[in-house]
């Protein structure tokens, strides 16, 4: 069972990495972006937010993930300010 779950995460990470590579190719992300590392970070962060959301019975962790990732980290013109915090609200 553990091997199947691990293989599933690996497939999901490769799919995310492929999309990140497309963004790099289209100059929407920096050319030095490590697509595999970023994909792993995003997947792990999402899974952590999902687990926390279930434990807290709150959508706040998922909303924070979406805000920091899409309004900050992956925004075409990053809106990340001092301390790594997004400067725009979602």
N, C-alpha and C positions, 0 to 999 in steps of 0.2 A: 504494500500500500504506500509506504514512504517513497519508494522509487517512482511510482506512478505520479504522486503529487509533485515530487522534485522535477520529473520530466515535464509535467504540465507547466510549472513555473518557468522552466527553461524555454519552452516554446513561447510562452507569453512574453518573456523578456526578449527573445529574438524578434518577435513581431513588433514590439515597442521600439527596439533598436533600429529596425528597418524604417519605421516612420521617422525616427530621429535622423537617420542618414538622409532621407529625402529632404528633410528640413535643412540639413547642412548643405546639400547639393543646391537647394533653391535659395541659399544664402539667408535663411530665416534663423539660423543658429550659427555661431562661430565655427570656422573651419577646423579648429583644433578640438572640437567637441568629441569626447570619447563616448560614442553612442552606446556601447555595451554597458559601460559603467553608469551612464546616466539612466539607461533603461532599468538597470538593477536597482538604482537608487529610487526611481519613481515607483517601481513595482513594490519594493520593500516599504516605502513610505505609505503607499496606498493601503497595503495590507495592514500596516500598523494603525493607520487611521480607521480602517474598517473594524479592526479588533477593539480599539479604544471606543469607537462609536457604539459597538454592541455592549461593551462592559458598562459604559456610562449611560446607555439608553438615550443617546443624544446624537444629533446630526452635526454638532459643532466640529468634531475632528475631521469629518469628511469635507465640510465647508471650508475649514482652514486649509486642508490639503489643496483643494481646488483653487482657492484664492492665491496661496503662495506659489503654486506651480504655474497656473495659467496667467495670473495677473503679474507675476514676478519672474520666476525662473525661466519660463518658456515664452514670455511675451516677446513679440518681435523687437520692440524697443523696451528692454527691461525697465521695469518701474521699481526695481529693488533699490531701496535707500540705505542709509546708514544702519549697520547692525543686521543687514540681510532681510529687513522687513519691507514688505511691499508698501509703496507710497500711495497706491490707489486702493480704494475700497471696492469690494465686489458687490 
